[in-house]
Structure formats: C-alpha cells, structure tokens
Amino acid sequence: MMTVLFFMNMGLGGIVFLLLSLAYLAFWIYCLVDVIRSDFKDQNMKIIWVIIILFAHIIGPLAYLAIGKSTKTSIT
C-alpha cells in the first residue's frame, strides 16, 4: 500500500527520472561486465577501463563504447 502511494505522489517527472536512472544503471553494468569479461591487446587496458567506468560516471561508459571496443583483441 505504501509503495503505491509513493508512486502516485511522484508524478510523471519522477517516474521518468526513475526509468532513466534504471536504464543508465543497466547500461553502466553492461559496460563494466563487458570490460571484465573481455581480453585486451594490453592487459593494463582492462584496469584502466574499469577505473574510467567507475569514476567517470557519465562519460566513462560512453567513452568505452566509442573507443574501448577497438582496444580489444579480435578472435578470428
């Protein structure tokens, strides 16, 4: 009962903020897991990407998707 009242009092802006926050959290976790499970050309890059994703909250995962994929080893 208390949860229903909480969501009713949040309003549309609060619900949108909550959904965006959950989407960002899923995106952040995806990037972190992808770094941990991947092999890189240089093993130090894995540590560097983990630190960037952990401490540069918004820019870190975006930078990893834009730049980090090219530093992985390719399996052919």
N, C-alpha and C positions, 0 to 999 in steps of 0.2 A: 504494500500500500504506500509506503514511504517513497519507494523508487518511482512509482507512477506520478506522485505529486511533484517530485523533483524534476522529472522530465517535462511535466506540464508547465512548471514555473520557469523553465529555461528559455522558452520562446524559440523562434525559428533560428535566430542568430546563434544561440547557444548550441543548438543541435547541429547546425552546420559546422561550427567550430569543433565540436566533439568528433564529428565524422572526418573532418580534415586532419585532426590530430591523430586519429586512429589510422588513417591512410598513410600519413607520414611515418608513424611508428612502424607499420608493416614494411614500408619502403626502406627505412633505416635498418631494420632487422635483416631484410633481404640482402642489402649491400654488405653488411657485416658477415653474414653467413657465407656469402659468395666469396669474400676475401679469404676467410678462414679455410674454406674447402678447396681453393684454387692453388695451382702451382704457378710460381712466377719465375721469370728468367733469372732474377736476382732474389735470393731468399730474404734479403733485408727489405725488399719492397713490400712484402706481406706485413711486416711490423709497421712500416711507415704508413701503409694504407689503413691499418687498424687504428693507429693513433689519429690520423686525419679524420676518419669517420667518427671516432669517439669524441674528439674535441672541437671539430668544425661542424657543428650540428646540421646546419642547413646546406652549406657549401660542400662539405665533405662527401656525402653520398652522391651528389650531383657530379662532383669532380671525378669520383671513382668511375661512374658510368661513362663519363665523357673521355677520360684519359686512361684510367686504370685497366680497362679491358685490353689495351694494346701492350701492356707490360706483362701479360700472362704468357705462359708457354702454350704453344698450339700443338695439339695432338693430331698427327697426320699419319 
